[in-house]
Amino acid sequence: LRHHPSLPNSRHIPMFFRNLSLFRFPESTSKSLKNLEKQLDSRRLRACGPLELATRGFVSPYGRDGDELLHQTGAFSLVAIGTEERLLPGVVVAEELADRIARRGEKEARRVGARERKRLKEEVISELLPRAFIRPSRLCAYLDTADGWFVIDSASRKAAEDAVGELRTSLGRFPATPMAAEESPRALMTDWLIGGKLPDGLALGEECELRDPAQAGAVVRCRRQDLESDEVREHLKSGKQAFQLGLVFDDRMSFVLGEDLVVRKLKFLDVVLDDLGEDTAASARAELEAGFALMTLELRNLLGHLETWFGLPRPRDRD
């Protein structure tokens, strides 16, 4: 059993993704992405209006100073989805609503009915919304038109599906589908732990989540743990299965792989980061471009292996 006893150091480069939610699209979709930046412009992020809870749209991957909505390196296209959300805590609305209901009841000596409560609540929200703070956020993703991957820097299923939906709205059609493995990820990762035979280039990390597959079964989370230890083996013998497993790929990156095939806690190790060199620090734009080129090439190798290990074929074009 190959175990990585101590992971090499890593440092965070702003461009490098920390999580990977994976979708795939057919070859015909790649051909429709030739005018992608123009198509994205129709969904450029606009400011959140005074009575809007949130707005979403595409922003420049280069940040506030950039205007272009796309950065492209070969087959890889980087996009960024921005959100402006007004922060109006429910407790604030509830407190103001309760105060108005109490005043109305005292003034008119009657009980405020459900319909009137609803109207008062709408009044409270419409009055408080324009004064609420706006919280901006940004989510990056990239498309690989050569191999048909849409890769989103998030472990949240909702955030990933929202990103797919935003791109679908811009394009009119974007038949990207989440991963549907031919090999059960949970069964395969459990076999890797029990049998000790990992694919070439893959080693165990120091983290796992083991669960009893029965409903409401026991859950064991191990961190900074030797996954070859007797403690881990005893849990496996009792029937627990690997729902998440820490792995190291080619001594170049470490991550935690889930049964949902979401890659979490992705870190590129020093052997990769040293390839960036020191001249990329000359500007934020240069660092982004160099980091994106390096990251996508490394991830192309990883995703190709995930495809092989778990059986993740690219969707076929529909006749």
VOPAGU-2260 file (C-alpha; in pm, 1 decimal, decimal comma):
REM VOPAGU-2260
SITE   aa  ch    i         X         Y         Z
SITE  LEU   A    0       0,0       0,0       0,0
SITE  ARG   A    1     145,9     331,5    -107,6
SITE  HIS   A    2     104,5     599,7     152,5
SITE  HIS   A    3     235,1     954,9     143,5
SITE  PRO   A    4     374,5     995,2     498,6
SITE  SER   A    5     429,0    1369,1     483,2
SITE  LEU   A    6     303,7    1592,8     207,9
SITE  PRO   A    7     547,4    1841,7      54,9
SITE  ASN   A    8     486,2    2207,8     122,6
SITE  SER   A    9     247,8    2402,0     -97,6
SITE  ARG   A   10     157,5    2767,4    -130,0
SITE  HIS   A   11    -160,2    2923,5    -261,1
SITE  ILE   A   12    -155,1    3102,2    -595,6
SITE  PRO   A   13    -466,9    3321,7    -635,1
SITE  MET   A   14    -550,7    3171,4    -974,3
SITE  PHE   A   15    -532,2    2810,4    -862,2
SITE  PHE   A   16    -865,3    2645,3    -790,3
SITE  ARG   A   17    -921,0    2494,9    -445,0
SITE  ASN   A   18   -1215,7    2269,0    -533,8
SITE  LEU   A   19   -1337,1    2105,3    -854,3
SITE  SER   A   20   -1699,7    2036,8    -942,3
SITE  LEU   A   21   -1697,0    1858,1   -1276,7
SITE  PHE   A   22   -1939,5    1859,0   -1568,5
SITE  ARG   A   23   -1895,3    1728,0   -1921,7
SITE  PHE   A   24   -2034,3    1838,4   -2256,4
SITE  PRO   A   25   -2032,4    1680,3   -2604,5
SITE  GLU   A   26   -1804,9    1768,9   -2893,6
SITE  SER   A   27   -2075,0    1962,8   -3078,7
SITE  THR   A   28   -2095,9    2206,3   -2787,0
SITE  SER   A   29   -1726,2    2288,0   -2824,9
SITE  LYS   A   30   -1793,5    2409,9   -3178,2
SITE  SER   A   31   -2063,6    2647,5   -3051,9
SITE  LEU   A   32   -1823,7    2821,0   -2810,4
SITE  LYS   A   33   -1621,6    3006,2   -3075,4
SITE  ASN   A   34   -1792,1    3339,0   -2997,1
SITE  LEU   A   35   -1808,6    3278,5   -2624,4
SITE  GLU   A   36   -1699,6    3622,1   -2504,5
SITE  LYS   A   37   -1962,2    3795,1   -2719,1
SITE  GLN   A   38   -2227,3    3557,5   -2585,9
SITE  LEU   A   39   -2122,2    3624,2   -2226,8
SITE  ASP   A   40   -2155,9    3998,8   -2274,8
SITE  SER   A   41   -2535,0    3967,5   -2281,3
SITE  ARG   A   42   -2515,8    3841,1   -1922,7
SITE  ARG   A   43   -2260,4    4085,6   -1786,0
SITE  LEU   A   44   -2314,1    4151,8   -1414,3
SITE  ARG   A   45   -2519,7    4464,4   -1344,5
SITE  ALA   A   46   -2546,3    4650,1   -1017,6
SITE  CYS   A   47   -2802,1    4524,7    -768,2
SITE  GLY   A   48   -3107,0    4751,8    -778,7
SITE  PRO   A   49   -3251,0    4910,4    -462,5
SITE  LEU   A   50   -3537,3    4658,2    -442,8
SITE  GLU   A   51   -3347,0    4350,3    -562,4
SITE  LEU   A   52   -3217,3    4081,8    -328,6
SITE  ALA   A   53   -2939,6    3975,6    -567,7
SITE  THR   A   54   -2806,8    3992,5    -923,1
SITE  ARG   A   55   -2573,9    3751,0   -1101,8
SITE  GLY   A   56   -2373,0    3775,5   -1421,1
SITE  PHE   A   57   -2030,5    3746,2   -1577,1
SITE  VAL   A   58   -1739,4    3964,5   -1467,9
SITE  SER   A   59   -1380,7    3990,3   -1584,3
SITE  PRO   A   60   -1154,3    3712,7   -1455,6
SITE  TYR   A   61    -886,8    3984,6   -1429,1
SITE  GLY   A   62   -1076,6    4161,0   -1151,3
SITE  ARG   A   63   -1215,6    4512,3   -1120,3
SITE  ASP   A   64    -964,8    4667,4   -1359,6
SITE  GLY   A   65   -1045,8    4424,7   -1640,5
SITE  ASP   A   66   -1318,7    4463,2   -1900,4
SITE  GLU   A   67   -1283,8    4139,3   -2099,6
SITE  LEU   A   68   -1505,4    3854,3   -1981,5
SITE  LEU   A   69   -1280,9    3571,7   -2100,1
SITE  HIS   A   70    -921,8    3461,3   -2070,4
SITE  GLN   A   71    -823,0    3195,2   -2319,2
SITE  THR   A   72    -518,4    2970,4   -2338,0
SITE  GLY   A   73    -541,6    2715,6   -2615,5
SITE  ALA   A   74    -848,7    2498,5   -2555,3
SITE  PHE   A   75    -900,9    2642,3   -2206,4
SITE  SER   A   76   -1134,8    2937,0   -2144,5
SITE  LEU   A   77   -1149,9    3099,9   -1801,5
SITE  VAL   A   78   -1470,5    3274,0   -1694,5
SITE  ALA   A   79   -1584,7    3438,6   -1371,9
SITE  ILE   A   80   -1941,0    3467,7   -1243,0
SITE  GLY   A   81   -2007,3    3759,5   -1012,9
SITE  THR   A   82   -2291,2    3805,6    -764,7
SITE  GLU   A   83   -2414,1    4111,6    -577,8
SITE  GLU   A   84   -2634,6    4019,0    -282,8
SITE  ARG   A   85   -2811,4    4251,3     -42,1
SITE  LEU   A   86   -2765,1    4149,5     320,2
SITE  LEU   A   87   -3100,9    4171,8     493,5
SITE  PRO   A   88   -3098,6    3931,5     790,1
SITE  GLY   A   89   -3430,5    3763,1     863,1
SITE  VAL   A   90   -3405,3    3855,5    1230,3
SITE  VAL   A   91   -3400,5    4226,5    1137,3
SITE  VAL   A   92   -3711,4    4187,9     922,0
SITE  ALA   A   93   -3886,4    3986,0    1194,0
SITE  GLU   A   94   -3806,4    4243,6    1463,0
SITE  GLU   A   95   -3933,4    4537,0    1257,5
SITE  LEU   A   96   -4242,8    4341,4    1151,9
SITE  ALA   A   97   -4325,0    4246,4    1511,7
SITE  ASP   A   98   -4291,2    4610,7    1615,8
SITE  ARG   A   99   -4529,1    4730,8    1342,6
SITE  ILE   A  100   -4784,1    4460,6    1416,0
SITE  ALA   A  101   -4778,0    4550,8    1785,9
SITE  ARG   A  102   -4827,0    4921,8    1711,5
SITE  ARG   A  103   -5108,2    4850,0    1466,3
SITE  GLY   A  104   -5283,3    4623,1    1715,3
SITE  GLU   A  105   -5260,7    4878,3    1996,4
SITE  LYS   A  106   -5375,7    5166,4    1777,3
SITE  GLU   A  107   -5679,4    4990,8    1633,0
SITE  ALA   A  108   -5751,5    4757,8    1928,0
SITE  ARG   A  109   -5776,0    4450,2    1711,8
SITE  ARG   A  110   -5577,4    4145,7    1607,1
SITE  VAL   A  111   -5377,6    4178,3    1285,2
SITE  GLY   A  112   -5479,3    3906,0    1037,8
SITE  ALA   A  113   -5256,6    3685,7     821,7
SITE  ARG   A  114   -5318,8    3880,5     499,8
SITE  GLU   A  115   -5233,1    4209,2     667,1
SITE  ARG   A  116   -4922,9    4056,3     825,0
SITE  LYS   A  117   -4806,4    3954,4     479,0
SITE  ARG   A  118   -4861,3    4304,7     344,9
SITE  LEU   A  119   -4676,2    4458,9     638,1
SITE  LYS   A  120   -4385,2    4223,4     582,7
SITE  GLU   A  121   -4362,4    4327,2     218,3
SITE  GLU   A  122   -4359,5    4690,8     328,5
SITE  VAL   A  123   -4078,1    4624,0     575,8
SITE  ILE   A  124   -3864,5    4449,1     314,6
SITE  SER   A  125   -3921,1    4718,8      50,5
SITE  GLU   A  126   -3822,1    4991,0     301,5
SITE  LEU   A  127   -3516,5    4812,0     442,9
SITE  LEU   A  128   -3373,2    4667,9     118,3
SITE  PRO   A  129   -3238,3    4996,0     -27,5
SITE  ARG   A  130   -3042,2    5053,0     294,8
SITE  ALA   A  131   -2899,1    4701,2     314,3
SITE  PHE   A  132   -2529,0    4643,2     253,1
SITE  ILE   A  133   -2430,1    4472,4     -71,6
SITE  ARG   A  134   -2195,9    4173,3     -55,8
SITE  PRO   A  135   -2009,1    4098,9    -381,8
SITE  SER   A  136   -1873,5    3752,6    -456,9
SITE  ARG   A  137   -1705,5    3579,7    -748,6
SITE  LEU   A  138   -1685,6    3221,9    -872,0
SITE  CYS   A  139   -1433,5    3109,1   -1133,3
SITE  ALA   A  140   -1471,7    2822,6   -1379,1
SITE  TYR   A  141   -1313,2    2709,3   -1702,4
SITE  LEU   A  142   -1411,9    2519,1   -2013,3
SITE  ASP   A  143   -1186,7    2266,4   -2183,9
SITE  THR   A  144   -1320,9    2248,5   -2538,6
SITE  ALA   A  145   -1076,1    1975,5   -2639,4
SITE  ASP   A  146   -1187,3    1719,6   -2381,5
SITE  GLY   A  147   -1532,5    1854,0   -2295,3
SITE  TRP   A  148   -1487,5    1949,9   -1928,9
SITE  PHE   A  149   -1656,6    2235,1   -1744,9
SITE  VAL   A  150   -1465,1    2278,3   -1418,4
SITE  ILE   A  151   -1601,4    2498,7   -1139,0
SITE  ASP   A  152   -1400,8    2617,7    -839,8
SITE  SER   A  153   -1658,0    2513,1    -580,2
SITE  ALA   A  154   -1751,7    2208,8    -375,4
SITE  SER   A  155   -2112,0    2331,3    -345,0
SITE  ARG   A  156   -2355,6    2145,8    -567,1
SITE  LYS   A  157   -2590,8    2445,6    -577,1
SITE  ALA   A  158   -2314,2    2689,9    -669,4
SITE  ALA   A  159   -2192,8    2455,5    -942,9
SITE  GLU   A  160   -2542,1    2408,9   -1087,3
SITE  ASP   A  161   -2598,9    2785,8   -1073,8
SITE  ALA   A  162   -2277,9    2834,4   -1275,1
SITE  VAL   A  163   -2394,6    2583,8   -1536,4
SITE  GLY   A  164   -2732,4    2757,9   -1547,1
SITE  GLU   A  165   -2572,5    3099,7   -1595,0
SITE  LEU   A  166   -2366,8    2973,4   -1887,7
SITE  ARG   A  167   -2670,7    2795,8   -2032,9
SITE  THR   A  168   -2869,2    3120,3   -2020,4
SITE  SER   A  169   -2591,9    3304,7   -2205,1
SITE  LEU   A  170   -2547,8    3039,7   -2473,1
SITE  GLY   A  171   -2912,6    2944,1   -2512,0
SITE  ARG   A  172   -2808,0    2579,9   -2491,7
SITE  PHE   A  173   -2535,6    2415,3   -2286,4
SITE  PRO   A  174   -2591,8    2039,1   -2241,2
SITE  ALA   A  175   -2338,0    1988,8   -1963,7
SITE  THR   A  176   -2405,4    1695,8   -1732,3
SITE  PRO   A  177   -2262,6    1606,5   -1389,6
SITE  MET   A  178   -2040,7    1303,7   -1351,3
SITE  ALA   A  179   -2207,8     963,3   -1384,5
SITE  ALA   A  180   -1935,8     708,7   -1309,4
SITE  GLU   A  181   -1944,1     359,9   -1456,4
SITE  GLU   A  182   -1738,9     241,2   -1155,6
SITE  SER   A  183   -1879,6     319,7    -810,0
SITE  PRO   A  184   -1640,6     578,4    -657,5
SITE  ARG   A  185   -1728,4     466,3    -306,2
SITE  ALA   A  186   -1661,0      99,7    -381,1
SITE  LEU   A  187   -1340,1     172,3    -569,8
SITE  MET   A  188   -1195,7     401,1    -301,6
SITE  THR   A  189   -1287,2     146,1     -34,2
SITE  ASP   A  190   -1104,7    -122,2    -235,0
SITE  TRP   A  191    -800,7     102,2    -256,5
SITE  LEU   A  192    -793,2     121,5     123,3
SITE  ILE   A  193    -866,2    -246,6     186,2
SITE  GLY   A  194    -670,5    -411,5     -93,0
SITE  GLY   A  195    -378,8    -172,5     -98,6
SITE  LYS   A  196    -358,5    -152,5    -477,0
SITE  LEU   A  197    -383,4     204,4    -598,0
SITE  PRO   A  198    -347,3     303,4    -963,2
SITE  ASP   A  199      -1,0     402,4   -1081,6
SITE  GLY   A  200      94,0     752,6    -973,1
SITE  LEU   A  201    -162,3     763,1    -693,1
SITE  ALA   A  202     -80,4     749,7    -321,5
SITE  LEU   A  203    -283,4     780,3      -4,8
SITE  GLY   A  204    -292,9    1114,0     169,9
SITE  GLU   A  205    -371,4    1173,4     535,3
SITE  GLU   A  206    -747,0    1218,6     541,3
SITE  CYS   A  207   -1061,2    1012,9     491,8
SITE  GLU   A  208   -1427,3     991,3     583,4
SITE  LEU   A  209   -1561,8     644,4     650,7
SITE  ARG   A  210   -1931,7     573,7     691,9
SITE  ASP   A  211   -2156,4     283,9     763,5
SITE  PRO   A  212   -2366,2     270,3     443,0
SITE  ALA   A  213   -2681,2     199,6     646,3
SITE  GLN   A  214   -2912,6     495,4     689,8
SITE  ALA   A  215   -2803,2     708,7     986,6
SITE  GLY   A  216   -2497,1     484,9    1023,4
SITE  ALA   A  217   -2178,9     575,8    1209,5
SITE  VAL   A  218   -1940,0     830,0    1055,1
SITE  VAL   A  219   -1563,8     842,4    1119,2
SITE  ARG   A  220   -1350,7    1134,7     999,4
SITE  CYS   A  221    -973,4    1101,4    1003,7
SITE  ARG   A  222    -732,5    1390,7     952,9
SITE  ARG   A  223    -353,5    1383,1     968,2
SITE  GLN   A  224    -390,8    1009,1     999,7
SITE  ASP   A  225    -186,3     721,1     863,3
SITE  LEU   A  226    -449,4     552,5     650,0
SITE  GLU   A  227    -262,1     221,1     675,7
SITE  SER   A  228    -310,6     216,1    1053,4
SITE  ASP   A  229    -486,2     -63,4    1240,3
SITE  GLU   A  230    -748,4     187,1    1355,4
SITE  VAL   A  231    -854,6     259,7     997,4
SITE  ARG   A  232    -844,5    -109,0     904,4
SITE  GLU   A  233   -1074,0    -197,9    1194,5
SITE  HIS   A  234   -1333,0      49,7    1072,6
SITE  LEU   A  235   -1315,0    -104,5     725,1
SITE  LYS   A  236   -1350,0    -454,2     866,8
SITE  SER   A  237   -1667,3    -345,7    1045,6
SITE  GLY   A  238   -1822,7    -260,8     709,2
SITE  LYS   A  239   -1760,0     110,1     681,4
SITE  GLN   A  240   -1690,8     247,8     334,8
SITE  ALA   A  241   -1482,2     536,6     203,8
SITE  PHE   A  242   -1705,5     833,2     123,2
SITE  GLN   A  243   -1408,0    1072,1     101,5
SITE  LEU   A  244   -1041,5     985,2      57,4
SITE  GLY   A  245    -726,2    1196,6      69,0
SITE  LEU   A  246    -496,1    1126,7    -225,4
SITE  VAL   A  247    -169,5    1247,9    -376,5
SITE  PHE   A  248    -132,9    1237,4    -755,2
SITE  ASP   A  249     213,0    1200,8    -912,0
SITE  ASP   A  250     365,4    1390,8    -618,3
SITE  ARG   A  251     232,7    1703,1    -789,9
SITE  MET   A  252     -98,4    1769,9    -618,1
SITE  SER   A  253    -296,5    1656,9    -316,0
SITE  PHE   A  254    -673,7    1655,9    -273,9
SITE  VAL   A  255    -969,9    1488,0    -107,1
SITE  LEU   A  256   -1191,4    1295,8    -347,8
SITE  GLY   A  257   -1556,2    1240,2    -259,1
SITE  GLU   A  258   -1796,7     969,6    -366,3
SITE  ASP   A  259   -1970,5    1246,2    -561,4
SITE  LEU   A  260   -1644,2    1288,2    -757,9
SITE  VAL   A  261   -1603,2    1641,9    -627,2
SITE  VAL   A  262   -1236,8    1723,9    -569,5
SITE  ARG   A  263   -1193,9    1915,3    -244,0
SITE  LYS   A  264    -894,8    2079,8     -73,3
SITE  LEU   A  265    -691,0    2076,7    -392,8
SITE  LYS   A  266    -329,2    2183,8    -341,1
SITE  PHE   A  267     -53,4    2202,6    -597,1
SITE  LEU   A  268     276,7    2097,2    -446,9
SITE  ASP   A  269     611,7    2271,2    -472,2
SITE  VAL   A  270     729,9    2069,3    -771,1
SITE  VAL   A  271     445,5    2232,3    -968,7
SITE  LEU   A  272     468,2    2579,1    -818,1
SITE  ASP   A  273     840,7    2599,5    -887,7
SITE  ASP   A  274     754,5    2589,6   -1258,5
SITE  LEU   A  275     590,9    2930,6   -1228,7
SITE  GLY   A  276     920,5    3106,7   -1180,4
SITE  GLU   A  277     958,8    3445,8   -1016,8
SITE  ASP   A  278     892,7    3673,2   -1313,3
SITE  THR   A  279     515,6    3610,4   -1291,7
SITE  ALA   A  280     501,3    3831,1    -982,5
SITE  ALA   A  281     561,2    4135,8   -1205,7
SITE  SER   A  282     185,9    4194,7   -1232,6
SITE  ALA   A  283    -141,5    4040,3   -1121,5
SITE  ARG   A  284    -236,7    3981,3   -1486,1
SITE  ALA   A  285      88,4    3798,7   -1560,4
SITE  GLU   A  286      46,1    3585,2   -1250,4
SITE  LEU   A  287    -311,3    3493,2   -1347,4
SITE  GLU   A  288    -215,8    3401,4   -1702,1
SITE  ALA   A  289      84,9    3192,6   -1599,1
SITE  GLY   A  290    -104,2    3027,6   -1314,8
SITE  PHE   A  291    -402,8    2942,4   -1532,6
SITE  ALA   A  292    -184,5    2790,9   -1806,0
SITE  LEU   A  293       0,3    2575,8   -1554,7
SITE  MET   A  294    -309,1    2474,2   -1359,0
SITE  THR   A  295    -508,9    2365,6   -1663,5
SITE  LEU   A  296    -226,3    2153,5   -1800,2
SITE  GLU   A  297    -185,0    1980,0   -1463,9
SITE  LEU   A  298    -559,2    1926,3   -1426,4
SITE  ARG   A  299    -591,9    1789,8   -1780,1
SITE  ASN   A  300    -365,0    1505,6   -1667,9
SITE  LEU   A  301    -560,4    1447,0   -1346,6
SITE  LEU   A  302    -901,8    1457,0   -1516,4
SITE  GLY   A  303    -782,7    1215,1   -1781,6
SITE  HIS   A  304    -689,3     968,8   -1507,6
SITE  LEU   A  305   -1019,7    1021,1   -1323,3
SITE  GLU   A  306   -1193,7     939,3   -1650,5
SITE  THR   A  307    -998,9     613,8   -1674,3
SITE  TRP   A  308   -1028,5     508,8   -1309,9
SITE  PHE   A  309   -1400,4     567,8   -1271,9
SITE  GLY   A  310   -1531,4     542,8   -1625,4
SITE  LEU   A  311   -1637,2     897,8   -1710,2
SITE  PRO   A  312   -1696,0     903,6   -2084,8
SITE  ARG   A  313   -1758,9    1228,7   -2266,4
SITE  PRO   A  314   -2128,4    1259,2   -2358,2
SITE  ARG   A  315   -2209,8    1180,7   -2719,2
SITE  ASP   A  316   -2383,6    1417,7   -2952,8
SITE  ARG   A  317   -2752,6    1344,6   -2987,7
SITE  ASP   A  318   -2869,0    1247,3   -3332,3
